[in-house]
Each structure stands twice: as C-alpha cells, then as structure tokens.
Amino acid sequence: MAKKTSRSIIAIVGGIIALFGIVLGIFIKELGWWNMLNVFLGDVEYTNLYTTAFFGDVDTYFSSELTYLLPGIIAGVGALLCLSGNKILSLIGGIAVFAGMGLFMILLGGSWVGDLAELSDKNPFSDSFLVFKWRLGIGFYITGSGGLLALIGGLIAPKK
C-alpha cells in the first residue's frame, strides 16, 4: 500500500513544483519565465526586464490581453490537476503544464522579442544582440521540472 501512495506523491510533488514555478515569478521577479539582462547603451543603463508566466512585468504582473494570460492559466490548471494524485488527472495536468509552456514560447516568438530576434537573426528564447541579452527564466525551468515530475508520477501511479 505504501508503494502505491508514494507513486501518487511523485505527481503531487511535481504539481507543487510546477505551481511554484508559475506563481513565484509574480512575487520574485528573478524567477519569471523570461528575462532580458545587462541592458546598457552608452552611459545609460536600462532596467532589466522580467516576464511572468502571464506576460506581466514587475509593475503589472499580468498582461491586459487574454491571449497572453493563457500560458499561465493553462499551466496553472495543469499543475492543480496534478495535485489530485489521480493517474489520469496527473497525466492530463502534466501535459497541460507543457502545453502552457509551449504556448508561452509561441507567443514570445510572436511578440516584440521575436521581432528583435528576427532583426538580429537570433533565437528569441536565449541569445544576445548588441547590448541586449535575453533568456528563458528560472521559473520556466522550475515549471518544466515540475511538469516532467508530474508526468512521470502520473505514468507510474496506480489507477484509482
């Protein structure tokens, strides 16, 4: 009986980790899903840009456009599904976490970041151009790790 419970706990822990990756970026800007670092132009220093799973920044936290809210919502609902410990819900939740992350990358590539990357013939997810240096953030990887753990937990969890 303990072995069956521990298999379900893996999915639950994965859901918790994924939720942390989504929510912590709202409160701790360095844990967002994307950021632009070291922005200097001559003697002028520009502030570093951080983006949450909901395409918000350090001032707004959430985008005003519904389309840009969807990645965080989809990933968040997926992470919550993983908390059930149910095999099927954990699998669906893990897939939803990755679907939210994939949608984030698609929307990021289609935003001004994609325009900057296209202009400079660079990758919109991790690269640099002149004084700009950008990358997917720590929260993105935390969420992905949680989603992967939830998927694994869902695969090995017993049916209820």
MARDRENLUM-497548 format. One line per field, with one value per residue: x, y, z of N, C-alpha, C in turn; residue number from 1. Coordinates in nm, 4 decimals. Example, Ala and Ser with C-alpha at 12.3 -4.5 7.8 and 13.67 -1.06 7.14 Angstrom:
2
n_east <- (1.3190;1.2850)
n_north <- (-0.5690;-0.2250)
n_up <- (0.7800;0.7080)
ca_east <- (1.2300;1.3670)
ca_north <- (-0.4500;-0.1060)
ca_up <- (0.7800;0.7140)
c_east <- (1.3200;1.2900)
c_north <- (-0.3300;0.0030)
c_up <- (0.7800;0.7870)
num <- (1;2)
end
This chain:
160
n_east <- (0.0824;0.1971;0.3772;0.2133;0.0994;0.3262;0.3905;0.1849;0.2399;0.4611;0.3588;0.2028;0.3953;0.5324;0.3305;0.3149;0.5708;0.5597;0.3560;0.4862;0.6848;0.5283;0.3883;0.5797;0.7265;0.5687;0.5968;0.8704;1.0814;1.3079;1.2554;1.0930;0.9447;1.0800;1.3536;1.5350;1.8598;2.1344;2.1221;2.2661;2.3403;2.5638;2.6301;2.3982;2.1972;1.9649;1.6778;1.6596;1.4530;1.1778;0.9599;0.6512;0.4731;0.2319;0.2726;0.3202;0.4895;0.7306;0.5790;0.3064;0.2367;0.0389;-0.0680;-0.2711;-0.4091;-0.6091;-0.5128;-0.2411;-0.2510;-0.3201;-0.1055;-0.0038;-0.2398;-0.3237;-0.1015;-0.1106;-0.3628;-0.3125;-0.1070;-0.2526;-0.4301;-0.2558;-0.2232;-0.4205;-0.3466;-0.4480;-0.4133;-0.4903;-0.5708;-0.3305;-0.1643;-0.2969;-0.2737;0.0087;0.0620;-0.0834;0.0654;0.3015;0.1857;0.1023;0.3533;0.4617;0.2853;0.3498;0.6097;0.5530;0.3959;0.5839;0.7782;0.6304;0.6004;0.7335;0.9818;1.0368;1.0496;1.2794;1.4656;1.4416;1.5231;1.7878;1.8698;1.8620;1.7972;1.4813;1.4533;1.6873;1.9571;2.1746;2.2139;2.3848;2.3731;2.1853;2.0720;1.9113;1.6945;1.5223;1.3566;1.4296;1.1991;1.0548;1.1987;1.1765;0.9023;0.8849;1.0348;0.8731;0.6426;0.7409;0.8055;0.5491;0.4290;0.5789;0.5127;0.2390;0.2442;0.3468;0.1792;-0.0737;-0.3944;-0.6939)
n_north <- (-0.1200;0.1242;0.1692;0.2216;0.4637;0.6293;0.6486;0.8068;1.0372;1.1415;1.2626;1.4574;1.6118;1.7020;1.8639;2.0623;2.1753;2.2721;2.4627;2.6410;2.7345;2.8796;3.0703;3.1963;3.3702;3.5914;3.7199;3.7259;3.8735;3.7769;3.5120;3.4768;3.3800;3.4587;3.6689;3.9766;4.0725;4.2781;4.5335;4.7828;5.0943;5.2890;5.5410;5.5066;5.3141;5.0630;4.9289;4.5879;4.3530;4.1562;3.8806;3.7371;3.4196;3.4948;3.6918;3.9353;4.2165;4.3530;4.5545;4.5215;4.2495;4.0842;4.0374;4.2572;4.1524;3.8815;3.6653;3.6547;3.5832;3.3197;3.1132;3.0983;3.0429;2.7952;2.6313;2.6585;2.5473;2.2897;2.2173;2.2233;2.0125;1.8005;1.7809;1.6209;1.3549;1.1508;0.9144;0.9550;1.2272;1.3422;1.2854;1.4275;1.6814;1.7148;1.7184;1.9482;2.1422;2.1450;2.2195;2.4817;2.5970;2.5638;2.7224;2.9681;2.9992;3.0128;3.2477;3.4272;3.4221;3.5447;3.8012;4.1334;4.0498;3.8399;3.9896;4.1429;3.9346;3.8320;4.0489;4.0586;3.8125;3.6034;3.3749;3.3728;3.2789;3.2404;3.4287;3.6874;4.0310;4.3013;4.5152;4.3770;4.1015;3.8037;3.5482;3.2382;3.2235;3.1350;3.0451;2.9305;2.6981;2.5730;2.5240;2.3505;2.1348;2.0516;1.9825;1.7671;1.5865;1.5464;1.4233;1.1849;1.0812;1.0465;0.8515;0.6289;0.5989;0.4182;0.3054;0.4592)
n_up <- (0.0000;0.0739;-0.1306;-0.3518;-0.2706;-0.2565;-0.5231;-0.6222;-0.4847;-0.6120;-0.8440;-0.7213;-0.5868;-0.8126;-0.9235;-0.7269;-0.7439;-1.0076;-0.9768;-0.8023;-0.9780;-1.1525;-0.9954;-0.8259;-0.9872;-1.0026;-0.7602;-0.7068;-0.9060;-1.0410;-1.0769;-1.2929;-1.6139;-1.8413;-1.9250;-1.9793;-1.9726;-1.8467;-1.9854;-2.1362;-2.2749;-2.4064;-2.1807;-2.0484;-1.8418;-1.8748;-1.7162;-1.6089;-1.7738;-1.6838;-1.7230;-1.6387;-1.6127;-1.7042;-1.8858;-1.7689;-1.6172;-1.3844;-1.2771;-1.3469;-1.3329;-1.4596;-1.7954;-1.9935;-2.1992;-2.2947;-2.4464;-2.3842;-2.1222;-2.1204;-2.1316;-1.8641;-1.7266;-1.8377;-1.7743;-1.4961;-1.4274;-1.5134;-1.3333;-1.0959;-1.1425;-1.1195;-0.8493;-0.7526;-0.7375;-0.8794;-1.1390;-1.4176;-1.4161;-1.3343;-1.5503;-1.7555;-1.6413;-1.6329;-1.9083;-1.9738;-1.8365;-1.9898;-2.2321;-2.1749;-2.1362;-2.3909;-2.5427;-2.4315;-2.5333;-2.8072;-2.8195;-2.7198;-2.9199;-3.1184;-3.0332;-2.9575;-2.8860;-3.0551;-3.2888;-3.2406;-3.2275;-3.4858;-3.6364;-3.5627;-3.6401;-3.4526;-3.1757;-3.0183;-2.7600;-2.6117;-2.6302;-2.7624;-2.8609;-2.9737;-2.7127;-2.5776;-2.3917;-2.3613;-2.2174;-2.1412;-1.8321;-1.4853;-1.3543;-1.5627;-1.6142;-1.3657;-1.3602;-1.5801;-1.4847;-1.2712;-1.4161;-1.5684;-1.3657;-1.2645;-1.4859;-1.4966;-1.2449;-1.2885;-1.4853;-1.3506;-1.1382;-0.9583;-1.0849;-0.9742)
ca_east <- (0.0000;0.2834;0.4385;0.1133;0.0853;0.4456;0.3836;0.0949;0.3048;0.5522;0.2788;0.1615;0.5144;0.5530;0.2323;0.3543;0.6880;0.5130;0.2852;0.5875;0.7469;0.4338;0.3477;0.6914;0.7677;0.4862;0.6456;1.0161;1.0960;1.4152;1.2036;0.9954;0.9600;1.1706;1.4114;1.6387;1.9598;2.2502;2.0865;2.3418;2.3585;2.6489;2.6334;2.2635;2.1649;1.8217;1.6458;1.6407;1.3129;1.1372;0.8244;0.5903;0.4022;0.1123;0.3248;0.3245;0.6247;0.7435;0.4794;0.1681;0.2245;-0.0454;-0.0965;-0.4099;-0.4686;-0.6434;-0.4251;-0.1144;-0.2758;-0.3457;0.0006;-0.0017;-0.3645;-0.3201;-0.0010;-0.1587;-0.4693;-0.2454;-0.0390;-0.3565;-0.4792;-0.1555;-0.2356;-0.5238;-0.2861;-0.5128;-0.3278;-0.5338;-0.5642;-0.1893;-0.1149;-0.3559;-0.2135;0.1464;0.0555;-0.1295;0.1790;0.3878;0.1110;0.1134;0.4905;0.4764;0.2126;0.4317;0.7201;0.4956;0.3597;0.7076;0.8377;0.5479;0.5945;0.8453;1.1045;1.0580;1.0914;1.4194;1.5436;1.4417;1.6049;1.9279;1.8919;1.8938;1.6959;1.4055;1.4448;1.8132;2.0595;2.2108;2.2296;2.4414;2.3780;2.0728;2.0975;1.7853;1.6882;1.4099;1.3881;1.4390;1.0642;1.0177;1.2625;1.1159;0.7723;0.9095;1.0780;0.7535;0.5569;0.8013;0.7871;0.4067;0.4061;0.6373;0.4272;0.1136;0.2682;0.3726;0.0781;-0.1761;-0.5288;-0.7803)
ca_north <- (0.0000;0.2419;0.1891;0.2863;0.6019;0.7051;0.6758;0.9213;1.1549;1.1977;1.3538;1.5702;1.6969;1.7667;1.9714;2.1700;2.2420;2.3484;2.5809;2.7354;2.7963;2.9742;3.1764;3.2710;3.4779;3.7099;3.7849;3.7422;3.8975;3.6958;3.3775;3.4828;3.2820;3.5120;3.7960;4.0409;4.1142;4.3594;4.6254;4.9065;5.1612;5.4031;5.5698;5.4877;5.1772;5.0345;4.8274;4.4531;4.3203;4.0225;3.8491;3.6257;3.3219;3.5621;3.8000;4.0612;4.2556;4.3792;4.6517;4.4811;4.1067;4.0140;4.1096;4.3013;4.0782;3.7446;3.5713;3.6437;3.5215;3.1772;3.0188;3.0831;2.9789;2.6539;2.5627;2.6580;2.4470;2.1602;2.1902;2.1929;1.8771;1.7051;1.7719;1.5227;1.2245;1.0564;0.8819;1.0219;1.3728;1.3810;1.2832;1.5429;1.8002;1.7277;1.7606;2.0875;2.2264;2.1617;2.2945;2.6222;2.6406;2.5726;2.8408;3.0825;3.0138;3.0577;3.3886;3.5032;3.4344;3.6328;3.9352;4.2200;3.9736;3.7708;4.0901;4.1720;3.8165;3.8233;4.1601;4.0273;3.6738;3.5342;3.2906;3.4552;3.2180;3.2571;3.4787;3.8256;4.1162;4.4277;4.5244;4.3032;3.9606;3.7527;3.4039;3.1867;3.2448;3.0237;2.9950;2.8454;2.5674;2.5133;2.4736;2.2337;2.0240;2.0049;1.9163;1.6384;1.5009;1.5112;1.3238;1.0576;1.0333;1.0016;0.7270;0.5142;0.5933;0.3154;0.3552;0.4677)
ca_up <- (0.0000;0.0817;-0.2608;-0.4357;-0.2244;-0.2931;-0.6669;-0.6393;-0.4259;-0.7120;-0.9263;-0.6365;-0.5693;-0.9422;-0.9344;-0.6347;-0.8025;-1.1238;-0.9251;-0.7548;-1.0952;-1.2129;-0.9020;-0.7665;-1.0774;-0.9763;-0.6386;-0.7143;-1.0495;-1.0984;-1.1010;-1.4014;-1.7219;-1.9432;-1.8825;-2.0590;-1.8746;-1.8837;-2.0921;-2.1250;-2.4020;-2.3757;-2.0377;-1.9945;-1.8032;-1.8750;-1.6166;-1.6585;-1.7973;-1.6395;-1.7652;-1.5661;-1.6953;-1.7528;-1.9684;-1.6960;-1.5789;-1.2411;-1.2331;-1.3707;-1.3005;-1.5549;-1.9191;-2.0062;-2.3096;-2.2571;-2.5171;-2.3134;-1.9913;-2.1379;-2.0928;-1.7191;-1.6836;-1.8788;-1.6923;-1.3578;-1.4159;-1.5233;-1.2057;-0.9964;-1.1705;-1.0693;-0.7038;-0.7174;-0.7138;-0.9701;-1.2526;-1.5403;-1.3971;-1.3291;-1.6880;-1.8242;-1.5816;-1.6816;-2.0487;-1.9739;-1.7962;-2.1072;-2.3328;-2.1356;-2.1623;-2.5365;-2.5864;-2.3901;-2.6294;-2.9348;-2.8048;-2.7033;-3.0532;-3.1995;-2.9736;-2.9944;-2.8656;-3.1823;-3.3862;-3.2107;-3.2650;-3.6323;-3.6833;-3.5357;-3.6817;-3.3278;-3.1132;-2.9235;-2.6283;-2.5396;-2.7209;-2.7347;-2.9776;-2.9289;-2.5666;-2.5218;-2.3617;-2.3104;-2.1958;-2.0643;-1.6915;-1.3906;-1.3294;-1.6763;-1.5932;-1.2460;-1.4036;-1.6649;-1.3981;-1.2019;-1.5147;-1.6011;-1.2488;-1.2603;-1.5912;-1.4520;-1.1366;-1.3486;-1.5582;-1.2617;-1.0325;-0.9783;-1.1146;-0.8560)
c_east <- (0.0866;0.3459;0.3417;0.0973;0.2056;0.4484;0.2944;0.1584;0.4008;0.4777;0.2371;0.2783;0.5457;0.4566;0.2667;0.4726;0.6467;0.4388;0.3828;0.6525;0.6585;0.4118;0.4656;0.7399;0.6874;0.5434;0.7957;1.0518;1.2041;1.3706;1.0934;1.0268;1.0527;1.2286;1.5151;1.7346;2.0629;2.2223;2.1560;2.3558;2.4359;2.6590;2.4989;2.2412;2.0132;1.7948;1.6297;1.4914;1.2859;0.9924;0.7743;0.5264;0.2778;0.1490;0.3131;0.4692;0.6249;0.6402;0.3360;0.1383;0.1459;-0.0654;-0.2419;-0.4821;-0.4895;-0.5502;-0.2957;-0.1300;-0.2849;-0.2310;0.0053;-0.1253;-0.3620;-0.2217;-0.0467;-0.2688;-0.4094;-0.1760;-0.1391;-0.4150;-0.3842;-0.1681;-0.3383;-0.4639;-0.3473;-0.4263;-0.3642;-0.5245;-0.4203;-0.1284;-0.1678;-0.2934;-0.0706;0.1517;0.0123;-0.0178;0.2700;0.3171;0.1165;0.2523;0.5146;0.4056;0.2883;0.5434;0.6698;0.4613;0.4830;0.7744;0.7600;0.5383;0.7131;0.9792;1.1398;1.1036;1.2384;1.5084;1.5526;1.5304;1.7535;1.9653;1.9333;1.7747;1.6158;1.4052;1.5728;1.9208;2.0978;2.2294;2.2715;2.4486;2.2666;2.1101;1.9699;1.7879;1.5566;1.4500;1.3862;1.3016;1.0143;1.0739;1.2092;0.9815;0.7887;0.9526;0.9602;0.6597;0.6088;0.7839;0.6409;0.3721;0.4590;0.5525;0.2949;0.1296;0.2834;0.2694;-0.0230;-0.3101;-0.6112;-0.9216)
c_north <- (0.1262;0.2721;0.2590;0.4329;0.6854;0.7346;0.7955;1.0493;1.2197;1.2977;1.4770;1.6665;1.7706;1.8827;2.0901;2.2471;2.3267;2.4745;2.6864;2.8078;2.9004;3.0950;3.2583;3.3849;3.6049;3.7892;3.8113;3.7530;3.8113;3.5529;3.3766;3.3806;3.3297;3.6408;3.8460;4.1052;4.2082;4.4541;4.7590;4.9663;5.2898;5.4219;5.5451;5.3403;5.1619;4.9247;4.6916;4.4252;4.1770;4.0011;3.7278;3.5281;3.3826;3.6847;3.9354;4.0971;4.2902;4.4784;4.5994;4.3359;4.0277;4.1002;4.1527;4.2277;3.9334;3.6427;3.5487;3.5886;3.3693;3.0839;2.9929;3.0125;2.8303;2.5760;2.5532;2.5555;2.3068;2.1215;2.1555;2.0538;1.7714;1.6850;1.6691;1.3864;1.1163;1.0368;0.9623;1.1737;1.4221;1.3822;1.4027;1.6730;1.8227;1.7731;1.9067;2.1829;2.2506;2.2357;2.4448;2.6775;2.6564;2.6944;2.9674;3.1071;3.0618;3.2061;3.4774;3.5254;3.5273;3.7738;4.0192;4.1497;3.8984;3.8664;4.1258;4.0561;3.8042;3.9307;4.1265;3.8864;3.5880;3.4524;3.3737;3.4006;3.2335;3.3020;3.6200;3.8995;4.2534;4.4294;4.4456;4.1564;3.9051;3.6014;3.3664;3.1919;3.1184;2.9626;2.9031;2.7050;2.4966;2.4508;2.3489;2.1125;1.9657;1.9309;1.7790;1.5400;1.4564;1.4074;1.1872;0.9980;0.9809;0.8701;0.6070;0.5000;0.4816;0.3800;0.3570;0.4415)
c_up <- (0.0000;-0.0537;-0.3563;-0.3985;-0.2670;-0.4424;-0.6949;-0.5877;-0.5245;-0.8002;-0.8459;-0.6150;-0.6994;-0.9628;-0.8464;-0.6919;-0.9224;-1.0795;-0.8726;-0.8715;-1.1609;-1.1222;-0.8500;-0.8546;-1.0587;-0.8593;-0.6390;-0.8617;-1.1149;-1.1286;-1.2066;-1.5100;-1.8330;-1.8898;-1.9809;-1.9605;-1.9351;-1.9996;-2.0660;-2.2643;-2.3761;-2.2255;-1.9693;-1.9628;-1.8011;-1.7735;-1.6830;-1.6709;-1.7545;-1.6790;-1.6876;-1.6650;-1.7579;-1.8361;-1.9000;-1.6686;-1.4299;-1.1893;-1.2428;-1.3338;-1.4046;-1.6788;-1.9196;-2.1188;-2.2695;-2.3224;-2.4405;-2.1713;-2.0020;-2.0991;-1.9426;-1.6666;-1.7160;-1.7932;-1.5471;-1.3352;-1.4237;-1.3937;-1.0960;-1.0175;-1.1154;-0.9180;-0.6598;-0.6819;-0.8008;-1.0941;-1.3780;-1.5275;-1.3920;-1.4689;-1.7676;-1.7722;-1.6286;-1.8263;-2.0581;-1.9322;-1.9166;-2.2200;-2.3019;-2.1634;-2.3128;-2.5927;-2.5486;-2.4916;-2.7651;-2.9279;-2.7887;-2.8379;-3.1443;-3.1462;-3.0215;-2.9740;-2.9932;-3.2908;-3.3665;-3.2551;-3.4169;-3.6928;-3.6702;-3.5784;-3.5625;-3.2805;-3.0127;-2.7808;-2.5465;-2.6372;-2.6788;-2.8670;-2.9272;-2.7763;-2.4994;-2.5045;-2.2987;-2.2982;-2.1289;-1.9178;-1.6072;-1.3643;-1.4392;-1.6561;-1.4683;-1.2837;-1.4891;-1.5843;-1.3231;-1.2949;-1.5525;-1.4863;-1.2362;-1.3663;-1.5505;-1.3406;-1.1880;-1.4222;-1.4649;-1.1507;-1.0617;-1.0140;-0.9874;-0.8960)
num <- (1;2;3;4;5;6;7;8;9;10;11;12;13;14;15;16;17;18;19;20;21;22;23;24;25;26;27;28;29;30;31;32;33;34;35;36;37;38;39;40;41;42;43;44;45;46;47;48;49;50;51;52;53;54;55;56;57;58;59;60;61;62;63;64;65;66;67;68;69;70;71;72;73;74;75;76;77;78;79;80;81;82;83;84;85;86;87;88;89;90;91;92;93;94;95;96;97;98;99;100;101;102;103;104;105;106;107;108;109;110;111;112;113;114;115;116;117;118;119;120;121;122;123;124;125;126;127;128;129;130;131;132;133;134;135;136;137;138;139;140;141;142;143;144;145;146;147;148;149;150;151;152;153;154;155;156;157;158;159;160)
end
